[in-house]
Amino acid sequence: MRVSRAELDVHVDADRAARAEAARRARKSLNDDQQLFGAPAQGVTHLRTARA
């Protein structure tokens, strides 16, 4: 348990900063409904599945 806590402590500042930046980007690019209920993935190429 102490080892895992130490590992988390090493990364907590970078993780917190990355999450804050992601939240800023989401607030900037998504409208209120999309923020609340989600938005479809953008820039994703959908592949057809092969049928046997």
C-alpha positions in Angstrom: 0.0 0.0 0.0 2.8 2.5 0.8 4.5 1.7 -2.5 1.4 2.5 -4.5 0.8 5.7 -2.5 4.4 6.7 -3.2 3.9 6.0 -6.9 0.7 8.2 -7.0 2.4 11.0 -5.1 5.1 11.1 -7.8 2.5 11.7 -10.6 -0.2 13.6 -8.8 0.8 17.1 -9.9 1.2 16.1 -13.6 -2.1 14.2 -13.5 -3.9 17.1 -11.9 -2.5 19.5 -14.5 -3.4 17.2 -17.4 -7.0 16.8 -16.1 -7.4 20.5 -15.6 -6.2 21.2 -19.2 -8.6 18.5 -20.6 -11.5 20.1 -18.7 -10.6 23.5 -20.1 -10.6 22.1 -23.6 -13.9 20.4 -23.1 -15.5 23.6 -21.7 -14.2 25.5 -24.7 -15.2 23.1 -27.4 -18.4 21.5 -26.1 -21.8 23.1 -25.6 -23.7 22.7 -22.4 -25.7 19.7 -23.6 -22.6 17.9 -24.9 -20.8 18.5 -21.6 -23.7 17.1 -19.6 -24.7 14.2 -21.8 -21.6 13.5 -23.9 -20.7 14.1 -27.5 -20.1 11.7 -30.4 -16.5 10.9 -31.1 -14.9 13.2 -33.7 -12.2 12.4 -36.2 -12.6 8.6 -35.7 -12.5 6.3 -38.7 -15.0 3.5 -38.3 -13.9 0.2 -39.9 -16.4 -2.3 -41.3 -16.2 -5.6 -39.6 -15.6 -8.6 -41.8 -18.3 -11.2 -41.7 -17.5 -14.8 -42.2 
